[in-house]
């Protein structure tokens, strides 16, 4: 049984686990392909030219902001132009009305002298419809078709209050509406008021405003559609660049022989454009990343090769040391006490070193490939045997087992899977105090069998719980180490490697008083 994954104090753990290919002892690994030795690999897999991206008007997208801002700018300009057009047309129409008004007033004033009734051309056929003629203090009329219309008292009261002015002015007259009037002082001190209705000017302005509003809305709609099309086409290179980045982010670059076959297309790496410069820089970055990954792989390969070779070469010297130490047992009673103690320590440490070498060799084989002999395995009996062994090894713990009556059969290497369960039980036994309750459970969840090992010990420290399956992870600060036990620090790393070789997984949840390791392995025939 392999010891749990804790190391003796003073040992320096590596920063990350070493995974990948390992050659058998005595053999050498071929160097990994240098995928990054050729920058700008044009034979690399490229993203689709029109890879789908976010919708053009999806919230938060740059295209949405550009389309809305361009449309808003066009809308502001169109509205300003429409308003200026309406104001200009109003001034033009008022100028025409003022010219007609002044001509009418001059003609009527020059056509006669004396009281109102002595102005022969002031009323009757030939006058502008709605013409207003009024002499302050004497009265007047309004032209209605071919006859005079009588002015009401309210209208005359309003006209009596007007002051003489040579400039036309707007006046609202009760029951008559808006008028453009000119108030002139003529001979004899009389004040003559001549006016023309503004209904036609107002109607024309309303028609112009309606037309310009319609044209403005049409221009805004056309601008929106045009901006959407232009922005969408202009941002396609950026969308393709984002698609390339997404493909790269989906690659598994954690370990092993890693290549980055994705590159930004040449048409999107034109240094003459802003997006092209970004694409070119992205390609350079990918080249550097691929080169760094290749260098890392070469370094990891050398380390794994060294570990495999060293472990293999250490087995014979360790076996010899252990054998000679055992031979001295017959004469230890005759040797000095200090010499006997030293020989005992040599034997103990040689046993520990042998276990460490065995663990390293196992991990090397698992790194090289799934070194397992899978077959239908009844998990009920496997778990019962493992718990029975753990109960014998740790009688001061409270052991329990929960599993279904029906057989649960998984496709697994029985020896390796038993080693995994034994490692978890040994981990609970070794690193929890006496009296701790440990429960092993077996259930079925869909296409997987689930094995759990729970204990109510102090738990795994939060700062290492995410790294507990890495090699040489130590947790003596919280999990209690029983006196006399020794650990290689590789037990849980072996658990993770074996489960990965089986196509399963291992996870842990831990807090003070509740720690649970969970194994998931595919059922047989699934």
SULTAFEN-V86626 format. One record per residue. N is the residue number from 1. PSI is psi as a letter, one per 30 degrees, with the letter a starting at -180 (* if undefined). OMEGA is omega in whole degrees, 0 to 359 (999 if undefined). NEAR is the number of other ideal C-beta (glycine too) atoms within 8 Angstrom. Layout:
[[N PSI OMEGA NEAR] [N PSI OMEGA NEAR]]
This chain:
[[1 k 182 7] [2 k 183 13] [3 l 182 14] [4 l 190 11] [5 i 173 18] [6 k 185 14] [7 l 178 10] [8 l 180 7] [9 k 179 6] [10 f 178 3] [11 k 182 9] [12 j 181 3] [13 l 173 11] [14 l 184 8] [15 f 181 3] [16 l 178 5] [17 l 178 8] [18 j 181 12] [19 l 179 8] [20 a 183 12] [21 k 175 11] [22 k 180 13] [23 l 174 10] [24 l 180 8] [25 k 179 10] [26 f 179 5] [27 l 180 6] [28 k 180 5] [29 k 174 10] [30 k 180 4] [31 k 180 7] [32 l 179 9] [33 k 180 7] [34 i 183 7] [35 f 184 10] [36 g 182 14] [37 f 181 6] [38 j 180 5] [39 l 177 6] [40 h 180 7] [41 j 184 9] [42 f 177 6] [43 g 183 3] [44 l 177 8] [45 k 182 4] [46 l 178 7] [47 l 176 10] [48 k 184 6] [49 e 179 6] [50 h 181 6] [51 k 182 9] [52 k 178 3] [53 a 178 6] [54 l 176 7] [55 k 184 5] [56 e 183 11] [57 g 178 8] [58 k 181 9] [59 k 176 4] [60 f 182 4] [61 l 177 11] [62 e 180 7] [63 e 178 14] [64 e 180 12] [65 e 180 8] [66 e 181 11] [67 e 182 14] [68 e 181 8] [69 e 177 8] [70 e 179 11] [71 e 178 12] [72 e 179 8] [73 e 178 8] [74 e 180 12] [75 e 180 11] [76 e 180 8] [77 e 181 8] [78 e 180 13] [79 e 178 9] [80 e 178 8] [81 e 179 9] [82 e 179 13] [83 e 179 8] [84 e 177 8] [85 e 179 10] [86 e 179 12] [87 e 179 8] [88 e 179 8] [89 e 178 11] [90 e 180 10] [91 e 178 8] [92 e 180 8] [93 e 177 11] [94 e 177 10] [95 e 177 8] [96 e 179 8] [97 e 179 13] [98 e 178 10] [99 e 178 8] [100 e 181 10] [101 e 180 15] [102 e 178 10] [103 e 180 8] [104 e 181 13] [105 e 180 12] [106 e 181 8] [107 e 183 9] [108 e 181 13] [109 e 182 10] [110 f 183 5] [111 f 181 9] [112 l 178 8] [113 l 175 4] [114 a 181 6] [115 l 183 5] [116 e 185 10] [117 f 183 5] [118 g 175 8] [119 j 189 11] [120 f 184 6] [121 g 184 10] [122 f 179 12] [123 l 179 9] [124 a 184 8] [125 l 176 4] [126 f 180 3] [127 l 179 11] [128 k 179 8] [129 k 180 8] [130 g 180 11] [131 k 179 12] [132 k 179 17] [133 k 184 16] [134 k 175 13] [135 j 182 12] [136 k 180 11] [137 f 182 6] [138 f 180 8] [139 a 181 8] [140 a 184 13] [141 l 173 13] [142 k 183 12] [143 k 177 15] [144 j 186 8] [145 c 183 5] [146 g 182 4] [147 l 176 8] [148 k 170 8] [149 k 182 8] [150 k 178 5] [151 k 179 11] [152 l 180 8] [153 e 181 5] [154 e 179 8] [155 e 181 12] [156 e 178 12] [157 e 179 8] [158 e 181 11] [159 e 180 13] [160 f 182 8] [161 f 182 5] [162 k 178 13] [163 k 179 4] [164 k 179 8] [165 k 180 8] [166 f 181 5] [167 k 178 5] [168 l 180 9] [169 l 177 9] [170 k 179 7] [171 k 175 11] [172 j 182 7] [173 k 179 12] [174 k 177 8] [175 f 179 7] [176 f 179 10] [177 a 183 9] [178 k 179 11] [179 k 170 14] [180 j 188 17] [181 l 173 13] [182 k 184 15] [183 j 185 12] [184 k 175 12] [185 k 183 8] [186 a 181 8] [187 k 181 5] [188 g 178 4] [189 g 180 5] [190 k 177 11] [191 j 183 13] [192 k 180 15] [193 k 178 16] [194 k 182 15] [195 l 175 13] [196 k 182 14] [197 k 179 13] [198 g 184 12] [199 e 182 9] [200 e 178 7] [201 e 180 12] [202 e 179 9] [203 e 179 8] [204 e 180 10] [205 e 177 12] [206 e 179 8] [207 e 179 8] [208 e 180 11] [209 e 179 10] [210 e 180 8] [211 e 180 8] [212 e 177 11] [213 e 178 9] [214 e 179 8] [215 e 179 10] [216 e 178 13] [217 e 178 8] [218 e 179 8] [219 e 179 10] [220 e 179 12] [221 e 179 8] [222 e 179 8] [223 e 179 13] [224 e 181 10] [225 e 180 8] [226 e 180 8] [227 e 179 13] [228 e 180 12] [229 e 182 8] [230 e 181 8] [231 e 180 13] [232 e 179 10] [233 e 182 7] [234 e 183 6] [235 g 178 11] [236 e 176 9] [237 e 178 12] [238 e 177 10] [239 e 178 11] [240 e 176 16] [241 e 177 14] [242 e 177 9] [243 e 177 12] [244 e 179 14] [245 e 179 9] [246 e 178 8] [247 e 179 10] [248 e 181 10] [249 f 180 6] [250 f 180 5] [251 k 177 9] [252 j 184 4] [253 g 187 7] [254 e 185 5] [255 l 177 8] [256 a 179 8] [257 j 187 8] [258 k 173 12] [259 k 177 8] [260 i 186 13] [261 f 186 8] [262 k 175 12] [263 l 175 12] [264 k 182 11] [265 l 183 11] [266 e 181 6] [267 f 178 6] [268 g 179 12] [269 h 179 12] [270 j 184 10] [271 f 180 7] [272 f 180 4] [273 l 181 8] [274 e 179 5] [275 e 179 10] [276 e 178 13] [277 e 176 9] [278 e 179 10] [279 e 179 15] [280 e 178 12] [281 e 179 8] [282 e 178 13] [283 e 177 12] [284 e 179 9] [285 e 179 8] [286 e 176 12] [287 e 179 11] [288 e 179 9] [289 e 181 11] [290 e 177 13] [291 e 178 10] [292 e 179 9] [293 e 178 13] [294 e 178 15] [295 e 178 8] [296 e 180 8] [297 e 178 13] [298 e 179 10] [299 e 179 8] [300 e 179 12] [301 e 178 13] [302 e 180 8] [303 e 180 9] [304 e 178 15] [305 e 179 12] [306 e 180 8] [307 e 181 12] [308 e 181 15] [309 e 181 10] [310 e 180 8] [311 e 181 13] [312 e 182 10] [313 f 182 9] [314 f 185 10] [315 e 182 11] [316 e 177 7] [317 e 179 8] [318 e 178 12] [319 e 179 9] [320 e 178 8] [321 e 180 10] [322 e 180 12] [323 e 179 8] [324 e 178 8] [325 e 179 11] [326 e 179 8] [327 f 182 7] [328 f 181 10] [329 e 184 6] [330 f 185 5] [331 g 183 7] [332 f 180 10] [333 f 182 5] [334 f 181 4] [335 l 176 9] [336 l 184 5] [337 e 181 5] [338 e 178 6] [339 e 178 8] [340 e 178 11] [341 e 180 8] [342 e 179 8] [343 e 177 12] [344 e 178 9] [345 e 178 8] [346 e 179 10] [347 e 181 11] [348 e 182 8] [349 e 177 8] [350 e 176 12] [351 e 180 9] [352 e 179 10] [353 e 178 10] [354 e 178 12] [355 e 180 12] [356 e 179 10] [357 e 178 12] [358 e 179 9] [359 e 179 14] [360 e 177 12] [361 e 178 13] [362 e 178 10] [363 e 178 13] [364 e 178 13] [365 e 179 11] [366 e 177 14] [367 e 182 12] [368 f 180 10] [369 l 180 6] [370 j 181 6] [371 i 181 7] [372 l 177 10] [373 j 186 4] [374 k 176 7] [375 l 179 8] [376 k 183 7] [377 k 177 13] [378 j 184 9] [379 f 181 14] [380 e 181 11] [381 e 179 7] [382 e 182 13] [383 e 179 14] [384 e 179 10] [385 e 181 9] [386 e 179 13] [387 e 178 12] [388 e 177 8] [389 e 180 11] [390 e 179 15] [391 e 179 10] [392 e 181 7] [393 f 183 7] [394 i 183 9] [395 f 180 5] [396 g 174 5] [397 l 178 15] [398 j 186 7] [399 k 177 11] [400 l 184 8] [401 k 178 10] [402 j 179 7] [403 l 183 11] [404 l 178 8] [405 e 181 2] [406 l 179 4] [407 k 175 5] [408 j 185 13] [409 k 177 11] [410 l 177 13] [411 j 187 12] [412 l 171 12] [413 j 188 12] [414 e 182 9] [415 e 181 6] [416 e 180 12] [417 e 175 16] [418 e 178 11] [419 e 179 12] [420 e 181 14] [421 e 179 15] [422 e 177 13] [423 e 180 17] [424 e 179 12] [425 e 177 15] [426 e 178 14] [427 e 178 13] [428 e 181 15] [429 e 187 13] [430 e 190 13] [431 g 172 13] [432 l 182 13] [433 l 177 7] [434 k 181 5] [435 f 179 7] [436 k 178 12] [437 k 179 9] [438 k 181 16] [439 k 174 12] [440 k 183 17] [441 l 179 12] [442 k 177 14] [443 l 176 9] [444 k 178 9] [445 j 180 7] [446 b 182 4] [447 g 185 5] [448 l 169 12] [449 k 184 14] [450 k 177 12] [451 k 180 13] [452 k 174 13] [453 j 183 14] [454 k 171 12] [455 l 180 11] [456 h 178 8] [457 a 185 13] [458 f 177 9] [459 l 179 12] [460 k 179 12] [461 k 182 10] [462 f 184 5] [463 f 179 4] [464 f 185 11] [465 f 179 10] [466 f 182 4] [467 g 189 7] [468 f 180 12] [469 g 175 11] [470 l 185 10] [471 k 178 12] [472 g 173 12] [473 k 182 15] [474 k 183 11] [475 h 182 12] [476 f 184 8] [477 f 182 4] [478 e 180 8] [479 k 187 13] [480 k 177 8] [481 k 180 10] [482 k 181 8] [483 k 177 4] [484 f 180 3] [485 l 179 8] [486 k 184 7] [487 k 176 13] [488 f 183 13] [489 g 183 15] [490 g 186 15] [491 e 182 17] [492 f 174 13] [493 e 176 16] [494 e 176 17] [495 e 181 16] [496 e 182 10] [497 e 180 11] [498 e 179 15] [499 e 177 14] [500 e 178 10] [501 f 178 11] [502 f 185 16] [503 g 179 6] [504 a 182 11] [505 l 176 7] [506 k 178 13] [507 l 181 6] [508 k 171 12] [509 k 187 8] [510 k 169 9] [511 l 181 7] [512 k 179 5] [513 f 180 7] [514 j 176 10] [515 k 183 14] [516 j 171 10] [517 k 185 13] [518 k 176 11] [519 k 176 15] [520 k 183 11] [521 k 182 14] [522 k 176 12] [523 l 178 13] [524 k 179 9] [525 g 180 5] [526 * 999 6]]
